[in-house]
């Protein structure tokens, strides 16, 4: 009987044990190995508007190594008026809310793009990597020029007003963000910055009709 117990102990001691982590490990970091990346997303910013509680979300897609995917931007509606349901942009809405990718650098994690309705404001999205003991944490931020300062984008808000032309509403685009400045002691701190872009600063062909705006 003692021999049976000894054999069972040795068997349990030397058989390979599976890891308690469900994700495969590579170099001690808890992200999937190449070829088995899982999609991860982070919200860059939102476009809200004064008409209702619906808003457009701009997500950045990347893998567990903090590398942007081949098609890294996901832009869609969140219908706050209908319990937060997701809906896709239609063709007319793409002219104002859609995003155009200009450059992507997988090594540095830097992307350059612009929102179609505000193409003079180039956006730079950065993905930085924080190495942990068991996993890698990816930090995402997006920057643009607000009041001629490089600022971290917080929100874009549309002020939509009716005009004499039903197909050309008056739209003001308000960009809000945080800019880093030095105080009197030379210590950097964040300040809130805001810039408003009106119809005259937005390309006419980028503006959708009032019909496409009012349906959302």
Protein Blocks (a to p, Z undefined) as FASTA:
>chain_A
ZZmmmmmmmmmmmpccddfbfbdceehiacddehiaccddddfbdcddfkbmcdcddddd
ddfkopacfblcccddddfkngoiacdddfklmmmmmccdfbdcfknopacdddfklmml
ccdddddddddfkbccddddddddeehiacddfbdcddddddfblklccddddddddddd
ddfkopacdddddddddfklpcfklpccfklmmmZZ
